[in-house]
């Protein structure tokens, strides 16, 4: 039997787990949050919101 699909599934699961711990570009990891410095009167990148308590854009918040 051809079990190449099983190898592909296992590889995909490993890739998802490894990539889940990283922040997307241009965010950087800071205190377990993906943050980005917002310019004065600028907007946050797509998928993030401005959090006043950290004074930065936080991804996925």
PDB file of N, CA, C and O in Angstrom:
ATOM      1  N   UNK A   1       0.837  -1.191   0.000  1.00  0.00           N
ATOM      2  CA  UNK A   1       0.000   0.000   0.000  1.00  0.00           C
ATOM      3  C   UNK A   1       0.879   1.250   0.000  1.00  0.00           C
ATOM      4  O   UNK A   1       2.015   1.236   0.474  1.00  0.00           O
ATOM      5  N   UNK A   2       0.336   2.298  -0.529  1.00  0.00           N
ATOM      6  CA  UNK A   2       1.067   3.559  -0.603  1.00  0.00           C
ATOM      7  C   UNK A   2       0.679   4.432   0.589  1.00  0.00           C
ATOM      8  O   UNK A   2      -0.451   4.909   0.690  1.00  0.00           O
ATOM      9  N   UNK A   3       1.632   4.627   1.477  1.00  0.00           N
ATOM     10  CA  UNK A   3       1.380   5.426   2.674  1.00  0.00           C
ATOM     11  C   UNK A   3       2.049   6.798   2.605  1.00  0.00           C
ATOM     12  O   UNK A   3       2.346   7.400   3.637  1.00  0.00           O
ATOM     13  N   UNK A   4       2.283   7.287   1.394  1.00  0.00           N
ATOM     14  CA  UNK A   4       2.913   8.600   1.261  1.00  0.00           C
ATOM     15  C   UNK A   4       2.014   9.706   1.804  1.00  0.00           C
ATOM     16  O   UNK A   4       2.516  10.739   2.249  1.00  0.00           O
ATOM     17  N   UNK A   5       0.706   9.512   1.778  1.00  0.00           N
ATOM     18  CA  UNK A   5      -0.226  10.506   2.320  1.00  0.00           C
ATOM     19  C   UNK A   5      -0.026  10.652   3.822  1.00  0.00           C
ATOM     20  O   UNK A   5      -0.184  11.742   4.371  1.00  0.00           O
ATOM     21  N   UNK A   6       0.322   9.557   4.483  1.00  0.00           N
ATOM     22  CA  UNK A   6       0.546   9.605   5.925  1.00  0.00           C
ATOM     23  C   UNK A   6       1.807  10.425   6.239  1.00  0.00           C
ATOM     24  O   UNK A   6       1.816  11.225   7.175  1.00  0.00           O
ATOM     25  N   UNK A   7       2.848  10.223   5.464  1.00  0.00           N
ATOM     26  CA  UNK A   7       4.063  11.011   5.649  1.00  0.00           C
ATOM     27  C   UNK A   7       3.823  12.483   5.391  1.00  0.00           C
ATOM     28  O   UNK A   7       4.342  13.337   6.109  1.00  0.00           O
ATOM     29  N   UNK A   8       3.041  12.782   4.373  1.00  0.00           N
ATOM     30  CA  UNK A   8       2.709  14.169   4.058  1.00  0.00           C
ATOM     31  C   UNK A   8       1.881  14.797   5.177  1.00  0.00           C
ATOM     32  O   UNK A   8       2.094  15.960   5.519  1.00  0.00           O
ATOM     33  N   UNK A   9       0.953  14.058   5.743  1.00  0.00           N
ATOM     34  CA  UNK A   9       0.125  14.549   6.845  1.00  0.00           C
ATOM     35  C   UNK A   9       0.980  14.841   8.080  1.00  0.00           C
ATOM     36  O   UNK A   9       0.810  15.877   8.723  1.00  0.00           O
ATOM     37  N   UNK A  10       1.881  13.948   8.403  1.00  0.00           N
ATOM     38  CA  UNK A  10       2.755  14.145   9.562  1.00  0.00           C
ATOM     39  C   UNK A  10       3.658  15.354   9.343  1.00  0.00           C
ATOM     40  O   UNK A  10       3.862  16.148  10.261  1.00  0.00           O
ATOM     41  N   UNK A  11       4.202  15.499   8.134  1.00  0.00           N
ATOM     42  CA  UNK A  11       5.042  16.656   7.818  1.00  0.00           C
ATOM     43  C   UNK A  11       4.255  17.952   7.944  1.00  0.00           C
ATOM     44  O   UNK A  11       4.770  18.937   8.474  1.00  0.00           O
ATOM     45  N   UNK A  12       3.018  17.966   7.465  1.00  0.00           N
ATOM     46  CA  UNK A  12       2.184  19.169   7.547  1.00  0.00           C
ATOM     47  C   UNK A  12       1.891  19.529   9.002  1.00  0.00           C
ATOM     48  O   UNK A  12       1.921  20.706   9.359  1.00  0.00           O
ATOM     49  N   UNK A  13       1.613  18.555   9.834  1.00  0.00           N
ATOM     50  CA  UNK A  13       1.348  18.818  11.249  1.00  0.00           C
ATOM     51  C   UNK A  13       2.580  19.393  11.942  1.00  0.00           C
ATOM     52  O   UNK A  13       2.465  20.313  12.751  1.00  0.00           O
ATOM     53  N   UNK A  14       3.736  18.863  11.634  1.00  0.00           N
ATOM     54  CA  UNK A  14       4.973  19.386  12.222  1.00  0.00           C
ATOM     55  C   UNK A  14       5.216  20.818  11.759  1.00  0.00           C
ATOM     56  O   UNK A  14       5.623  21.663  12.556  1.00  0.00           O
ATOM     57  N   UNK A  15       4.972  21.097  10.486  1.00  0.00           N
ATOM     58  CA  UNK A  15       5.168  22.448   9.954  1.00  0.00           C
ATOM     59  C   UNK A  15       4.233  23.448  10.624  1.00  0.00           C
ATOM     60  O   UNK A  15       4.635  24.578  10.902  1.00  0.00           O
ATOM     61  N   UNK A  16       2.997  23.049  10.885  1.00  0.00           N
ATOM     62  CA  UNK A  16       2.038  23.936  11.551  1.00  0.00           C
ATOM     63  C   UNK A  16       2.483  24.231  12.975  1.00  0.00           C
ATOM     64  O   UNK A  16       2.408  25.375  13.423  1.00  0.00           O
ATOM     65  N   UNK A  17       2.937  23.225  13.681  1.00  0.00           N
ATOM     66  CA  UNK A  17       3.373  23.410  15.067  1.00  0.00           C
ATOM     67  C   UNK A  17       4.595  24.322  15.128  1.00  0.00           C
ATOM     68  O   UNK A  17       4.672  25.182  16.006  1.00  0.00           O
ATOM     69  N   UNK A  18       5.534  24.155  14.232  1.00  0.00           N
ATOM     70  CA  UNK A  18       6.747  24.979  14.228  1.00  0.00           C
ATOM     71  C   UNK A  18       6.421  26.420  13.863  1.00  0.00           C
ATOM     72  O   UNK A  18       6.941  27.346  14.485  1.00  0.00           O
ATOM     73  N   UNK A  19       5.575  26.621  12.872  1.00  0.00           N
ATOM     74  CA  UNK A  19       5.272  27.985  12.428  1.00  0.00           C
ATOM     75  C   UNK A  19       4.334  28.714  13.382  1.00  0.00           C
ATOM     76  O   UNK A  19       4.270  29.943  13.347  1.00  0.00           O
ATOM     77  N   UNK A  20       3.616  28.005  14.223  1.00  0.00           N
ATOM     78  CA  UNK A  20       2.674  28.647  15.143  1.00  0.00           C
ATOM     79  C   UNK A  20       3.396  29.452  16.215  1.00  0.00           C
ATOM     80  O   UNK A  20       2.809  30.374  16.782  1.00  0.00           O
ATOM     81  N   UNK A  21       4.627  29.137  16.503  1.00  0.00           N
ATOM     82  CA  UNK A  21       5.363  29.840  17.540  1.00  0.00           C
ATOM     83  C   UNK A  21       6.050  31.110  17.075  1.00  0.00           C
ATOM     84  O   UNK A  21       6.693  31.793  17.872  1.00  0.00           O
ATOM     85  N   UNK A  22       5.924  31.433  15.799  1.00  0.00           N
ATOM     86  CA  UNK A  22       6.616  32.603  15.265  1.00  0.00           C
ATOM     87  C   UNK A  22       5.625  33.696  14.912  1.00  0.00           C
ATOM     88  O   UNK A  22       4.461  33.426  14.616  1.00  0.00           O
ATOM     89  N   UNK A  23       6.095  34.917  14.947  1.00  0.00           N
ATOM     90  CA  UNK A  23       5.261  36.067  14.587  1.00  0.00           C
ATOM     91  C   UNK A  23       5.403  36.354  13.097  1.00  0.00           C
ATOM     92  O   UNK A  23       6.482  36.181  12.529  1.00  0.00           O
ATOM     93  N   UNK A  24       4.319  36.791  12.464  1.00  0.00           N
ATOM     94  CA  UNK A  24       4.417  37.153  11.047  1.00  0.00           C
ATOM     95  C   UNK A  24       5.203  38.454  10.869  1.00  0.00           C
ATOM     96  O   UNK A  24       5.340  39.244  11.803  1.00  0.00           O
ATOM     97  N   UNK A  25       5.705  38.659   9.679  1.00  0.00           N
ATOM     98  CA  UNK A  25       6.436  39.890   9.349  1.00  0.00           C
ATOM     99  C   UNK A  25       5.443  41.035   9.329  1.00  0.00           C
ATOM    100  O   UNK A  25       4.376  40.833   8.750  1.00  0.00           O
ATOM    101  N   UNK A  26       5.654  42.156   9.865  1.00  0.00           N
ATOM    102  CA  UNK A  26       6.813  42.805  10.479  1.00  0.00           C
ATOM    103  C   UNK A  26       6.806  42.747  11.998  1.00  0.00           C
ATOM    104  O   UNK A  26       7.525  43.519  12.632  1.00  0.00           O
ATOM    105  N   UNK A  27       6.028  41.866  12.605  1.00  0.00           N
ATOM    106  CA  UNK A  27       5.900  41.807  14.058  1.00  0.00           C
ATOM    107  C   UNK A  27       7.101  41.109  14.677  1.00  0.00           C
ATOM    108  O   UNK A  27       7.767  40.300  14.031  1.00  0.00           O
ATOM    109  N   UNK A  28       7.372  41.438  15.953  1.00  0.00           N
ATOM    110  CA  UNK A  28       8.429  40.760  16.693  1.00  0.00           C
ATOM    111  C   UNK A  28       7.852  40.262  18.013  1.00  0.00           C
ATOM    112  O   UNK A  28       6.913  40.842  18.558  1.00  0.00           O
ATOM    113  N   UNK A  29       8.431  39.182  18.511  1.00  0.00           N
ATOM    114  CA  UNK A  29       7.945  38.567  19.734  1.00  0.00           C
ATOM    115  C   UNK A  29       8.468  39.333  20.942  1.00  0.00           C
ATOM    116  O   UNK A  29       9.674  39.518  21.107  1.00  0.00           O
ATOM    117  N   UNK A  30       7.539  39.772  21.780  1.00  0.00           N
ATOM    118  CA  UNK A  30       7.907  40.524  22.977  1.00  0.00           C
ATOM    119  C   UNK A  30       6.923  40.163  24.088  1.00  0.00           C
ATOM    120  O   UNK A  30       5.734  40.465  23.994  1.00  0.00           O
ATOM    121  N   UNK A  31       7.419  39.523  25.128  1.00  0.00           N
ATOM    122  CA  UNK A  31       6.590  39.104  26.268  1.00  0.00           C
ATOM    123  C   UNK A  31       5.406  38.242  25.818  1.00  0.00           C
ATOM    124  O   UNK A  31       4.266  38.483  26.216  1.00  0.00           O
ATOM    125  N   UNK A  32       5.690  37.241  24.989  1.00  0.00           N
ATOM    126  CA  UNK A  32       4.681  36.307  24.475  1.00  0.00           C
ATOM    127  C   UNK A  32       3.591  36.980  23.658  1.00  0.00           C
ATOM    128  O   UNK A  32       2.474  36.468  23.584  1.00  0.00           O
ATOM    129  N   UNK A  33       3.889  38.106  23.048  1.00  0.00           N
ATOM    130  CA  UNK A  33       2.959  38.787  22.155  1.00  0.00           C
ATOM    131  C   UNK A  33       3.713  39.204  20.905  1.00  0.00           C
ATOM    132  O   UNK A  33       4.898  39.533  20.960  1.00  0.00           O
ATOM    133  N   UNK A  34       3.018  39.188  19.780  1.00  0.00           N
ATOM    134  CA  UNK A  34       3.592  39.685  18.538  1.00  0.00           C
ATOM    135  C   UNK A  34       3.268  41.167  18.452  1.00  0.00           C
ATOM    136  O   UNK A  34       2.106  41.541  18.300  1.00  0.00           O
ATOM    137  N   UNK A  35       4.294  42.018  18.549  1.00  0.00           N
ATOM    138  CA  UNK A  35       4.074  43.464  18.613  1.00  0.00           C
ATOM    139  C   UNK A  35       4.795  44.172  17.472  1.00  0.00           C
ATOM    140  O   UNK A  35       5.731  43.643  16.872  1.00  0.00           O
ATOM    141  N   UNK A  36       4.321  45.398  17.191  1.00  0.00           N
ATOM    142  CA  UNK A  36       4.898  46.241  16.152  1.00  0.00           C
ATOM    143  C   UNK A  36       4.814  47.679  16.624  1.00  0.00           C
ATOM    144  O   UNK A  36       3.763  48.118  17.091  1.00  0.00           O
ATOM    145  N   UNK A  37       5.914  48.423  16.507  1.00  0.00           N
ATOM    146  CA  UNK A  37       5.919  49.832  16.902  1.00  0.00           C
ATOM    147  C   UNK A  37       5.106  50.643  15.908  1.00  0.00           C
ATOM    148  O   UNK A  37       5.375  50.617  14.707  1.00  0.00           O
ATOM    149  N   UNK A  38       4.125  51.354  16.402  1.00  0.00           N
ATOM    150  CA  UNK A  38       3.265  52.170  15.551  1.00  0.00           C
ATOM    151  C   UNK A  38       3.871  53.556  15.407  1.00  0.00           C
ATOM    152  O   UNK A  38       4.361  54.132  16.379  1.00  0.00           O
ATOM    153  N   UNK A  39       3.836  54.085  14.200  1.00  0.00           N
ATOM    154  CA  UNK A  39       4.323  55.445  13.990  1.00  0.00           C
ATOM    155  C   UNK A  39       3.301  56.427  14.544  1.00  0.00           C
ATOM    156  O   UNK A  39       2.135  56.082  14.732  1.00  0.00           O
ATOM    157  N   UNK A  40       3.741  57.638  14.802  1.00  0.00           N
ATOM    158  CA  UNK A  40       2.844  58.657  15.345  1.00  0.00           C
ATOM    159  C   UNK A  40       1.720  58.905  14.348  1.00  0.00           C
ATOM    160  O   UNK A  40       1.969  59.176  13.173  1.00  0.00           O
ATOM    161  N   UNK A  41       0.504  58.813  14.818  1.00  0.00           N
ATOM    162  CA  UNK A  41      -0.710  58.966  14.011  1.00  0.00           C
ATOM    163  C   UNK A  41      -0.778  57.983  12.848  1.00  0.00           C
ATOM    164  O   UNK A  41      -1.485  58.216  11.868  1.00  0.00           O
ATOM    165  N   UNK A  42      -0.053  56.909  12.963  1.00  0.00           N
ATOM    166  CA  UNK A  42      -0.089  55.876  11.930  1.00  0.00           C
ATOM    167  C   UNK A  42      -1.120  54.821  12.268  1.00  0.00           C
ATOM    168  O   UNK A  42      -1.766  54.875  13.315  1.00  0.00           O
ATOM    169  N   UNK A  43      -1.264  53.873  11.381  1.00  0.00           N
ATOM    170  CA  UNK A  43      -2.209  52.783  11.595  1.00  0.00           C
ATOM    171  C   UNK A  43      -1.444  51.500  11.874  1.00  0.00           C
ATOM    172  O   UNK A  43      -0.278  51.353  11.508  1.00  0.00           O
ATOM    173  N   UNK A  44      -2.128  50.586  12.526  1.00  0.00           N
ATOM    174  CA  UNK A  44      -1.542  49.279  12.783  1.00  0.00           C
ATOM    175  C   UNK A  44      -1.663  48.416  11.527  1.00  0.00           C
ATOM    176  O   UNK A  44      -2.586  48.602  10.734  1.00  0.00           O
ATOM    177  N   UNK A  45      -0.735  47.472  11.343  1.00  0.00           N
ATOM    178  CA  UNK A  45      -0.837  46.558  10.207  1.00  0.00           C
ATOM    179  C   UNK A  45      -2.113  45.715  10.292  1.00  0.00           C
ATOM    180  O   UNK A  45      -2.722  45.593  11.355  1.00  0.00           O
ATOM    181  N   UNK A  46      -2.494  45.151   9.180  1.00  0.00           N
ATOM    182  CA  UNK A  46      -3.706  44.330   9.105  1.00  0.00           C
ATOM    183  C   UNK A  46      -3.597  43.157  10.078  1.00  0.00           C
ATOM    184  O   UNK A  46      -2.555  42.506  10.163  1.00  0.00           O
ATOM    185  N   UNK A  47      -4.670  42.896  10.801  1.00  0.00           N
ATOM    186  CA  UNK A  47      -4.710  41.783  11.743  1.00  0.00           C
ATOM    187  C   UNK A  47      -4.254  42.137  13.140  1.00  0.00           C
ATOM    188  O   UNK A  47      -4.155  41.262  14.000  1.00  0.00           O
ATOM    189  N   UNK A  48      -3.974  43.414  13.381  1.00  0.00           N
ATOM    190  CA  UNK A  48      -3.525  43.823  14.710  1.00  0.00           C
ATOM    191  C   UNK A  48      -4.330  45.021  15.187  1.00  0.00           C
ATOM    192  O   UNK A  48      -4.970  45.721  14.401  1.00  0.00           O
ATOM    193  N   UNK A  49      -4.279  45.236  16.485  1.00  0.00           N
ATOM    194  CA  UNK A  49      -4.959  46.384  17.083  1.00  0.00           C
ATOM    195  C   UNK A  49      -3.994  47.089  18.025  1.00  0.00           C
ATOM    196  O   UNK A  49      -3.058  46.485  18.551  1.00  0.00           O
ATOM    197  N   UNK A  50      -4.238  48.359  18.223  1.00  0.00           N
ATOM    198  CA  UNK A  50      -3.387  49.159  19.107  1.00  0.00           C
ATOM    199  C   UNK A  50      -3.789  48.916  20.550  1.00  0.00           C
ATOM    200  O   UNK A  50      -4.959  49.052  20.908  1.00  0.00           O
ATOM    201  N   UNK A  51      -2.821  48.557  21.374  1.00  0.00           N
ATOM    202  CA  UNK A  51      -3.048  48.355  22.804  1.00  0.00           C
ATOM    203  C   UNK A  51      -2.331  49.462  23.560  1.00  0.00           C
ATOM    204  O   UNK A  51      -1.106  49.574  23.511  1.00  0.00           O
ATOM    205  N   UNK A  52      -3.100  50.269  24.249  1.00  0.00           N
ATOM    206  CA  UNK A  52      -2.541  51.446  24.919  1.00  0.00           C
ATOM    207  C   UNK A  52      -1.643  51.064  26.090  1.00  0.00           C
ATOM    208  O   UNK A  52      -0.713  51.805  26.406  1.00  0.00           O
ATOM    209  N   UNK A  53      -1.892  49.931  26.743  1.00  0.00           N
ATOM    210  CA  UNK A  53      -1.081  49.554  27.904  1.00  0.00           C
ATOM    211  C   UNK A  53       0.340  49.133  27.520  1.00  0.00           C
ATOM    212  O   UNK A  53       1.242  49.201  28.355  1.00  0.00           O
ATOM    213  N   UNK A  54       0.554  48.701  26.282  1.00  0.00           N
ATOM    214  CA  UNK A  54       1.911  48.385  25.825  1.00  0.00           C
ATOM    215  C   UNK A  54       2.414  49.408  24.812  1.00  0.00           C
ATOM    216  O   UNK A  54       3.579  49.367  24.417  1.00  0.00           O
ATOM    217  N   UNK A  55       1.549  50.320  24.391  1.00  0.00           N
ATOM    218  CA  UNK A  55       1.870  51.393  23.452  1.00  0.00           C
ATOM    219  C   UNK A  55       2.395  50.848  22.124  1.00  0.00           C
ATOM    220  O   UNK A  55       3.302  51.423  21.520  1.00  0.00           O
ATOM    221  N   UNK A  56       1.813  49.731  21.680  1.00  0.00           N
ATOM    222  CA  UNK A  56       2.225  49.097  20.429  1.00  0.00           C
ATOM    223  C   UNK A  56       1.030  48.410  19.790  1.00  0.00           C
ATOM    224  O   UNK A  56      -0.007  48.215  20.425  1.00  0.00           O
ATOM    225  N   UNK A  57       1.190  48.049  18.532  1.00  0.00           N
ATOM    226  CA  UNK A  57       0.187  47.254  17.836  1.00  0.00           C
ATOM    227  C   UNK A  57       0.428  45.792  18.196  1.00  0.00           C
ATOM    228  O   UNK A  57       1.555  45.306  18.105  1.00  0.00           O
ATOM    229  N   UNK A  58      -0.622  45.096  18.603  1.00  0.00           N
ATOM    230  CA  UNK A  58      -0.515  43.700  19.004  1.00  0.00           C
ATOM    231  C   UNK A  58      -1.271  42.852  17.991  1.00  0.00           C
ATOM    232  O   UNK A  58      -2.442  43.107  17.708  1.00  0.00           O
ATOM    233  N   UNK A  59      -0.599  41.844  17.447  1.00  0.00           N
ATOM    234  CA  UNK A  59      -1.187  40.984  16.424  1.00  0.00           C
ATOM    235  C   UNK A  59      -2.184  40.004  17.046  1.00  0.00           C
ATOM    236  O   UNK A  59      -1.901  39.382  18.070  1.00  0.00           O
ATOM    237  N   UNK A  60      -3.333  39.878  16.424  1.00  0.00           N
ATOM    238  CA  UNK A  60      -4.330  38.907  16.852  1.00  0.00           C
ATOM    239  C   UNK A  60      -5.062  39.273  18.122  1.00  0.00           C
ATOM    240  O   UNK A  60      -5.719  38.416  18.714  1.00  0.00           O
ATOM    241  N   UNK A  61      -4.974  40.499  18.555  1.00  0.00           N
ATOM    242  CA  UNK A  61      -5.646  40.896  19.799  1.00  0.00           C
ATOM    243  C   UNK A  61      -6.946  41.606  19.514  1.00  0.00           C
ATOM    244  O   UNK A  61      -7.644  42.010  20.443  1.00  0.00           O
TER     245      UNK A  61
END
